[in-house]
Every structure is written in structure tokens, then in C-alpha cells.
Amino acid sequence: MIPREIVRETIAFRRPPYVPWSFRFTREAREKLETHYGTKDIDPFVKNHLLELGSDIGFFENIGTDRYRDVFGVTWDRSIDKDIGNVTGQVLPEPTLRGYQFPNPLDSRFFADIPDRIKRYADRYRVFCIGFSLFERAWTLRGLEPLYMDFVENPDFVHELLEAIADYDIAQVKKALEYDIDAVYFGDDWGQQHGLLMGYDLWKEFIFPRLKRMYGTVRAAGKTVFIHSCGDVDELFDDLISIGLGVFNPFQPEVMDIGQIMSQYRGKLAFWGGVSTQRTMPYGSVEDVRAEVRRVSLLGRDGGYILSPSHALEGDVPIENLIALIEEAQRVP
């Protein structure tokens, strides 16, 4: 079986011949691997099973030292976080969309390399990715604290803003569905280390209706919905499953009992993640990494699990641990 078929079997909860894997790396971690392998092309060594398409964080122009502007007009300071950065300023200083123009969701840059990448990695499971897909896009435009206040003081504006973002995402998804893809991935962080950022009631009122539309577009085309949401968000799983969620990422062991959750949702929801990025990967020994990979892989032997660290690996992970992760994933039967 090729990796694409193995992932399909996995998320359908049919026992795969082995547990598939797909790892993500920040720029600093990737540079360590490039140095170790002596090449910019680390894919033949990592052998990921997922082919991520599109550009989940969008496109940026350099506007000065460590400062970048995305297509939504948001400015990011990359003096600390070298991959995306930290938001500076406010694109929407007032609770209104008056005078603001959304970018083109069909910008050719999102789709230009899809045919060539599918041809090059024809055996992989194809996932079109949209990051900052709703709540995160809203707060990057408005500011996090102002948006929290708007939930209470300006709810009509929040509904309007989120509807506009969902419309943007859906237009992009419909274009992506013209290609031979398997799934659509929406990135949107709702959780913190304990509980939701905005609480369940606000999430259900403002976020859920837009997710229902977004996921529905994917499911109507017969494709699988992947989401990424950091933090303690398992209280949302039943709601998300009800509107078509198929695979959840990043599945953080620091905030979730991954064994109990995998058992509880077996047959209903598959998971991608599970290896600790707060403890084991940066601070554990090589044997700690190998042991954790073996342990979580056992949980996924009957399907429903794609092996991965619970987030893109950062530059603080020792190269020895990066190699141990890659080697052990490929060794586990």
C-alpha cells in the first residue's frame, strides 16, 4: 500500500499495516535537519505521509528589518518568532469593516504549485491547508483584546467579520476542490493550557455556525475535514464531529489524556499528533523520544491515528531527538 492508501485506511478506522506519520518543522528545526542530512530536500529522509498544499499562513512582503506584511494587511514582527511572527498594530482599529477590502481568496499563488507537487509526491495523502481560518484571522485584524470586548459590546460586528472570513475560506476551498485532493485542513487556535480562550458559550454562538458552513463545503465534496486547534479543546469534539470533523490536530498530551480520548472517540474522530513538544522532544533523552513514539504508536495500531509531535518542532529540539523521532517512526511495525 502507498502512503495515501494507508492514511485513508487509518482515518477510516481500518487497521493499517503500520501507523502513518507526518511531521512539521519550524525554520530553525528544519535547518538543523538540512545540515545533518547535507541537503535542503529532507523529504526523502522524513518520508511524511501527508502532502500539505496551499500556503496555510499566507504570503508576506518584507517591509523592514524583521517586519513583514501579509495579504490581509497585518504586520508581523519576526525578531523573535522567525516563522510567522507577532502581530503589531491594528488593521481594524474600530469595530467596523467599512473601508476594508478583503484580499482575493483565489490568488493564484495559493494554487500555482499544486499540480507539480501532486505529480512529484503522487503517493501521498493530499491536504489543502488554510491557516488562521476564522477566530485567529479575526483577532489578527482587530486585535485580541478588542475582539474579546467586541464579543460582548459589538456582537453584530463580530458576526459580520466572521461571516466575511468564512466566505473567504469557502471560496478558497471551492477552488482547491478542483484539484485531486483528499482533505482540507483549517487551522484556528481556540484553546489554552486549561480550557477555551473565549469559553464554550461564545464559541458556540460565534464560531460554530461558521465552522458548520466551512466544513459542510468540504464534506459535500466527499472530502475529509482536518482541523488544528492548540490547547485544551476536547470539550468541543462532539460538536465538531456533528458537523463533519474527521481528523483533529495537534492532540497535545500536556492538556489531554490521549489514550482515554482515542478510546472514547474510536470510530468517530481520528487524531494527528500526540508526541510531547513541551516536554519530551526538547528536554527528553533520545531514548525518551523513542519510547514515547513506540507508546503512542501502540495506541494507533487499530487505526484512527497519524503519528506526529503535537506541533511543528521548534529550534530548541536537539538534533539527536529529531533524528530519533524520524528513525523510530519508520522502525515501529
C-alpha positions in Angstrom: 0.0 0.0 0.0 1.2 3.5 -0.8 1.1 6.2 2.0 -2.1 7.8 0.5 -3.9 4.5 0.9 -2.5 3.9 4.4 -3.8 7.3 5.6 -7.2 6.6 4.1 -7.3 3.2 5.9 -6.2 4.9 9.1 -8.8 7.7 9.2 -11.5 5.1 8.2 -10.5 3.1 11.4 -9.5 0.1 9.4 -6.3 -1.4 10.8 -3.4 -0.1 8.7 -0.2 -2.2 8.1 1.6 0.3 10.2 0.9 3.7 11.9 1.5 6.5 9.4 3.4 9.7 10.3 3.6 13.3 9.2 6.0 15.8 10.9 6.1 19.6 10.7 9.2 21.7 11.5 9.8 25.4 12.1 12.5 27.0 10.1 15.2 26.6 12.8 14.4 22.9 13.3 14.4 22.3 9.5 17.8 24.0 9.2 19.2 21.5 11.7 17.9 18.6 9.7 19.2 20.1 6.4 22.7 20.4 8.0 22.5 16.9 9.3 21.4 15.4 6.0 23.6 17.7 3.9 20.7 18.8 1.7 17.8 21.3 1.5 15.5 18.4 0.5 14.8 16.5 3.7 11.6 14.8 2.4 13.3 11.6 1.3 14.6 11.2 4.8 11.5 12.2 6.7 9.0 10.4 4.4 5.9 12.2 5.5 2.6 10.6 4.6 0.7 13.8 4.2 1.3 16.2 1.3 0.3 19.7 2.6 -0.8 22.0 -0.2 -1.5 25.7 -0.5 0.1 28.1 1.9 -1.5 27.9 5.3 0.0 31.0 6.7 -0.4 33.0 3.5 2.1 35.3 1.8 4.2 38.1 3.2 6.2 41.1 1.9 9.2 42.3 3.7 8.6 45.9 4.9 11.7 46.4 7.0 14.1 44.6 9.4 12.2 41.6 10.8 8.9 43.1 9.7 6.5 41.5 7.3 3.0 42.3 6.0 0.5 39.6 5.0 -2.1 39.8 2.3 -4.7 40.9 4.8 -2.6 44.0 5.7 -1.5 42.6 9.1 2.1 43.5 10.1 4.2 40.8 11.8 7.4 41.2 13.8 9.7 38.3 13.3 12.5 39.4 15.6 11.7 36.5 18.0 9.3 34.1 16.1 11.2 33.6 12.8 8.4 31.6 11.1 5.3 33.8 11.4 6.0 36.5 13.9 3.9 38.5 16.4 1.2 40.9 15.3 1.9 44.6 15.6 -0.7 47.3 15.2 -4.4 47.1 14.3 -5.8 46.8 10.8 -9.3 47.3 12.1 -8.9 49.9 14.9 -12.7 50.4 15.1 -15.5 47.7 15.2 -16.4 48.1 11.5 -15.5 46.6 8.1 -16.3 49.9 6.4 -13.4 50.8 4.1 -11.6 47.5 4.5 -11.1 45.3 1.4 -10.5 41.6 1.8 -7.8 40.1 -0.3 -8.5 37.8 -3.2 -9.1 34.3 -1.9 -8.4 32.9 -5.4 -4.9 34.5 -5.6 -3.0 32.2 -8.0 -0.1 31.8 -5.5 -2.2 29.5 -3.3 -2.7 27.1 -6.2 0.2 27.5 -8.6 2.4 24.7 -7.5 -0.4 22.1 -6.6 -0.2 20.2 -9.9 3.6 19.8 -9.8 3.6 18.9 -6.1 0.9 16.3 -6.6 2.9 14.8 -9.5 6.1 14.8 -7.5 4.5 13.3 -4.4 1.8 11.2 -6.1 1.8 8.5 -3.4 0.9 10.9 -0.5 -2.4 11.8 1.0 -3.2 15.4 -0.2 -4.4 18.0 2.2 -5.1 21.6 1.2 -4.3 23.9 4.2 -5.8 27.2 5.4 -4.3 28.7 8.5 -5.7 31.5 10.6 -9.0 30.3 9.3 -11.6 32.1 11.5 -11.1 33.3 15.1 -7.3 33.8 14.5 -7.8 35.8 11.4 -10.4 37.9 13.2 -8.1 38.8 16.1 -5.1 39.4 13.9 -7.1 42.0 12.1 -8.9 43.5 15.1 -6.5 42.8 18.0 -7.1 40.0 20.6 -8.3 42.1 23.5 -10.5 44.4 21.3 -12.1 41.3 19.8 -12.8 39.8 23.2 -14.6 43.1 24.1 -16.5 43.0 20.8 -17.9 39.6 21.6 -19.9 41.5 24.3 -20.1 45.1 23.2 -20.3 44.8 19.4 -21.6 41.3 18.6 -23.1 42.3 15.3 -19.7 43.4 14.1 -18.2 40.1 15.2 -20.8 38.1 13.3 -20.2 40.2 10.2 -16.4 39.8 10.5 -16.5 36.1 11.0 -19.0 35.6 8.1 -16.7 37.5 5.8 -13.7 35.4 6.8 -15.8 32.2 6.3 -16.8 33.4 2.9 -13.1 34.0 2.0 -12.2 30.4 3.2 -15.1 28.8 1.4 -14.2 30.5 -1.9 -10.6 29.2 -1.5 -11.8 25.7 -0.6 -14.1 25.5 -3.6 -11.1 26.3 -5.9 -8.9 23.8 -4.1 -11.6 21.1 -4.6 -11.0 21.4 -8.4 -7.7 19.5 -7.8 -7.3 15.9 -6.8 -7.1 16.4 -3.1 -8.2 14.2 -0.2 -8.9 16.7 2.6 -9.0 20.3 3.7 -7.2 21.5 6.9 -8.4 24.5 8.8 -6.0 26.0 11.4 -7.6 28.0 14.2 -6.5 28.0 17.9 -9.3 28.1 20.4 -7.6 26.7 23.5 -5.2 27.5 26.2 -3.4 25.1 28.6 -6.7 24.7 30.5 -10.0 25.4 28.8 -11.1 27.6 25.9 -9.9 31.1 25.2 -13.4 32.5 24.9 -15.5 30.0 26.8 -17.9 27.5 25.3 -21.0 29.8 25.0 -19.2 32.4 23.0 -17.5 29.7 20.8 -20.9 28.1 20.1 -22.6 31.4 19.3 -19.9 33.0 17.1 -17.5 30.2 15.9 -19.7 27.1 15.4 -22.1 28.5 12.8 -19.2 29.5 10.5 -17.5 26.1 11.0 -20.7 24.4 10.0 -20.7 26.2 6.7 -17.0 25.7 6.1 -16.9 22.0 7.0 -20.1 21.5 5.1 -18.5 22.7 1.9 -15.7 20.1 2.3 -18.0 17.3 3.3 -20.4 18.0 0.4 -17.5 17.2 -2.0 -16.8 13.9 -0.2 -13.5 15.1 1.3 -12.2 14.9 4.9 -12.1 17.8 7.3 -8.9 18.2 9.3 -8.5 20.9 11.9 -5.7 22.3 14.0 -6.6 23.9 17.3 -4.0 24.2 20.1 -4.9 23.7 23.7 -7.5 22.1 25.9 -10.4 21.9 23.4 -11.7 18.4 23.8 -15.0 19.7 25.2 -15.7 20.7 21.6 -15.2 17.3 20.0 -18.8 16.2 20.0 -19.9 19.5 18.4 -17.2 19.3 15.8 -17.9 15.7 14.9 -21.6 16.6 14.5 -20.7 19.0 11.6 -18.2 16.6 9.9 -14.8 16.8 11.5 -12.7 13.8 10.6 -9.2 14.4 11.9 -8.0 16.6 14.9 -4.6 18.0 15.3 -2.3 18.7 17.3 -3.6 16.4 20.1 -1.4 17.7 23.0 -0.6 15.1 25.7 0.1 18.0 28.1 -3.5 19.0 28.1 -5.4 15.9 27.1 -5.4 12.2 28.2 -4.6 11.0 24.7 -5.1 7.3 25.5 -8.5 7.9 27.0 -9.6 10.2 24.3 -8.6 7.9 21.5 -10.5 5.1 23.1 -13.6 7.3 23.7 -13.7 8.6 20.1 -12.5 5.5 18.2 -14.6 5.2 15.1 -15.8 8.8 15.3 -12.7 11.0 15.2 -9.1 10.4 14.1 -6.1 12.2 15.6 -2.8 13.6 14.3 -0.2 14.5 16.9 0.3 13.2 20.4 4.1 13.3 21.0 5.0 15.9 23.6 6.6 19.1 22.3 6.5 20.8 25.7 8.5 18.0 27.5 9.8 15.0 25.6 11.0 16.5 22.3 13.0 19.5 23.7 14.0 18.1 27.1 13.9 14.3 27.0 16.7 12.0 26.1 17.0 10.1 22.8 15.6 7.0 24.5 12.7 9.1 26.0 11.8 10.1 22.4 12.0 6.6 21.1 9.9 5.2 24.0 7.2 7.9 23.5 7.0 7.2 19.8 6.6 3.5 20.5 4.0 4.1 23.2 1.7 6.4 21.2 2.1 4.2 18.1 0.6 1.3 20.1 -2.5 3.4 20.7 -2.9 3.8 16.9 -2.3 0.2 15.7 -6.1 -0.3 15.1 -6.4 2.9 13.1 -7.5 6.5 13.8 -4.1 7.9 14.5 -1.4 9.7 12.5 1.9 9.8 14.4 3.4 13.3 15.0 4.7 15.7 17.6 1.8 17.8 18.9 3.1 20.8 17.0 5.7 21.9 14.5 9.0 21.1 16.1 10.9 24.2 17.3 14.6 25.1 17.2 15.1 24.1 20.9 14.7 20.4 20.0 18.2 18.8 19.9 19.2 17.3 16.5 19.6 13.9 18.2 15.9 14.0 19.3 14.8 15.0 15.8 16.6 12.1 14.3 15.4 9.7 16.9 11.8 10.7 16.2 12.2 10.2 12.4 14.0 6.9 12.8 11.7 5.4 15.4 8.5 6.3 13.4 9.9 4.4 10.5 11.0 1.5 12.6 7.8 0.9 14.6 6.0 -2.0 12.9 
